[in-house]
Amino acid sequence: MSAAAAAGRRPDPAPHTRQRRGRVLALQVLYEVDLTGHPWQEALAEHAEATGATKAVRGFAEASITGVLAEQGALDERLARLAPLFPLAQVAPVDRTLLRLALWELREGSHIPVRVVVNEAVELAKEFGTEASARFVNGVLGTALEETAPREPRP
């Protein structure tokens, strides 16, 4: 039995790329900032040291963290529109943080493929969220993609 299975978690099927480790680090820091209001720079330094993050992983995480925090108001407005039945304050903090991060990565001009963003968000929801998190995150991101998909002209 693997360590992940022994701990009651699914084994991570994705290789731990620099981007994956950076997303996890960003998720940890953004989650802490959301719940405690700690300065993100201090939280990043502590989490990066605790996880042994490389300079590249830390750089990826820092870009994500600063991007999400700079756009948080707009991201939250979009989340409220995408999931109107779930007031943002009542969404589980992990799910809220994952959705902010994913929506930021889906922004116009991002070089991260849409499929990667959605798959990573769903996998992280499975790893860090509740049993319902992956379905919720996938549904909200699906709605976001429908919202931005080019519309075909009606006959």
Contacts in CASP RR format, 6 or more apart in sequence:
PFRMAT RR
TARGET T0000
AUTHOR 0000-0000-0000
METHOD contacts of the structure
MODEL  1
MSAAAAAGRRPDPAPHTRQRRGRVLALQVLYEVDLTGHPWQEALAEHAEA
TGATKAVRGFAEASITGVLAEQGALDERLARLAPLFPLAQVAPVDRTLLR
LALWELREGSHIPVRVVVNEAVELAKEFGTEASARFVNGVLGTALEETAP
REPRP
2 11 0 8 1.000
4 10 0 8 1.000
4 11 0 8 1.000
4 12 0 8 1.000
5 11 0 8 1.000
9 127 0 8 1.000
10 126 0 8 1.000
10 127 0 8 1.000
12 123 0 8 1.000
12 127 0 8 1.000
13 123 0 8 1.000
14 20 0 8 1.000
14 119 0 8 1.000
14 120 0 8 1.000
14 123 0 8 1.000
18 54 0 8 1.000
18 56 0 8 1.000
18 57 0 8 1.000
18 60 0 8 1.000
19 60 0 8 1.000
19 112 0 8 1.000
19 120 0 8 1.000
20 120 0 8 1.000
21 51 0 8 1.000
21 53 0 8 1.000
21 54 0 8 1.000
21 57 0 8 1.000
21 60 0 8 1.000
22 53 0 8 1.000
22 57 0 8 1.000
22 58 0 8 1.000
22 59 0 8 1.000
22 60 0 8 1.000
22 61 0 8 1.000
22 64 0 8 1.000
23 60 0 8 1.000
23 61 0 8 1.000
23 64 0 8 1.000
23 101 0 8 1.000
23 120 0 8 1.000
23 124 0 8 1.000
24 51 0 8 1.000
24 124 0 8 1.000
25 44 0 8 1.000
25 47 0 8 1.000
25 48 0 8 1.000
25 51 0 8 1.000
25 53 0 8 1.000
25 57 0 8 1.000
25 58 0 8 1.000
25 60 0 8 1.000
25 61 0 8 1.000
26 60 0 8 1.000
26 61 0 8 1.000
26 64 0 8 1.000
26 65 0 8 1.000
26 68 0 8 1.000
26 101 0 8 1.000
27 94 0 8 1.000
27 97 0 8 1.000
27 98 0 8 1.000
27 101 0 8 1.000
27 124 0 8 1.000
27 128 0 8 1.000
28 43 0 8 1.000
28 47 0 8 1.000
29 40 0 8 1.000
29 43 0 8 1.000
29 44 0 8 1.000
29 47 0 8 1.000
29 61 0 8 1.000
29 65 0 8 1.000
30 40 0 8 1.000
30 65 0 8 1.000
30 68 0 8 1.000
30 69 0 8 1.000
30 97 0 8 1.000
30 100 0 8 1.000
30 101 0 8 1.000
31 93 0 8 1.000
31 94 0 8 1.000
31 97 0 8 1.000
32 38 0 8 1.000
32 43 0 8 1.000
32 47 0 8 1.000
33 39 0 8 1.000
33 40 0 8 1.000
33 43 0 8 1.000
33 65 0 8 1.000
33 69 0 8 1.000
34 93 0 8 1.000
34 96 0 8 1.000
34 97 0 8 1.000
35 93 0 8 1.000
40 65 0 8 1.000
40 66 0 8 1.000
40 69 0 8 1.000
44 58 0 8 1.000
44 61 0 8 1.000
44 62 0 8 1.000
44 65 0 8 1.000
47 53 0 8 1.000
48 57 0 8 1.000
48 58 0 8 1.000
48 61 0 8 1.000
53 61 0 8 1.000
64 101 0 8 1.000
64 104 0 8 1.000
64 105 0 8 1.000
67 104 0 8 1.000
68 75 0 8 1.000
68 100 0 8 1.000
68 101 0 8 1.000
68 104 0 8 1.000
71 104 0 8 1.000
71 107 0 8 1.000
72 100 0 8 1.000
75 99 0 8 1.000
75 100 0 8 1.000
75 103 0 8 1.000
75 104 0 8 1.000
76 88 0 8 1.000
76 100 0 8 1.000
78 103 0 8 1.000
78 144 0 8 1.000
79 88 0 8 1.000
79 91 0 8 1.000
79 96 0 8 1.000
79 99 0 8 1.000
79 100 0 8 1.000
79 103 0 8 1.000
79 140 0 8 1.000
80 87 0 8 1.000
80 88 0 8 1.000
82 140 0 8 1.000
82 143 0 8 1.000
82 144 0 8 1.000
82 147 0 8 1.000
83 91 0 8 1.000
83 136 0 8 1.000
83 140 0 8 1.000
83 143 0 8 1.000
86 136 0 8 1.000
88 96 0 8 1.000
91 99 0 8 1.000
92 129 0 8 1.000
92 130 0 8 1.000
92 133 0 8 1.000
94 125 0 8 1.000
94 128 0 8 1.000
94 129 0 8 1.000
94 130 0 8 1.000
94 133 0 8 1.000
95 125 0 8 1.000
95 129 0 8 1.000
95 133 0 8 1.000
95 136 0 8 1.000
95 137 0 8 1.000
98 121 0 8 1.000
98 124 0 8 1.000
98 125 0 8 1.000
98 128 0 8 1.000
98 133 0 8 1.000
98 137 0 8 1.000
99 121 0 8 1.000
99 137 0 8 1.000
99 140 0 8 1.000
99 141 0 8 1.000
101 121 0 8 1.000
102 117 0 8 1.000
102 118 0 8 1.000
102 120 0 8 1.000
102 121 0 8 1.000
102 137 0 8 1.000
102 141 0 8 1.000
103 141 0 8 1.000
103 144 0 8 1.000
105 112 0 8 1.000
105 117 0 8 1.000
106 112 0 8 1.000
106 114 0 8 1.000
106 117 0 8 1.000
106 141 0 8 1.000
106 144 0 8 1.000
106 145 0 8 1.000
106 148 0 8 1.000
110 117 0 8 1.000
114 145 0 8 1.000
117 141 0 8 1.000
118 138 0 8 1.000
118 141 0 8 1.000
118 142 0 8 1.000
118 145 0 8 1.000
121 137 0 8 1.000
121 138 0 8 1.000
121 141 0 8 1.000
122 134 0 8 1.000
122 137 0 8 1.000
122 138 0 8 1.000
122 141 0 8 1.000
123 134 0 8 1.000
125 133 0 8 1.000
125 134 0 8 1.000
125 136 0 8 1.000
125 137 0 8 1.000
125 138 0 8 1.000
126 133 0 8 1.000
126 134 0 8 1.000
END
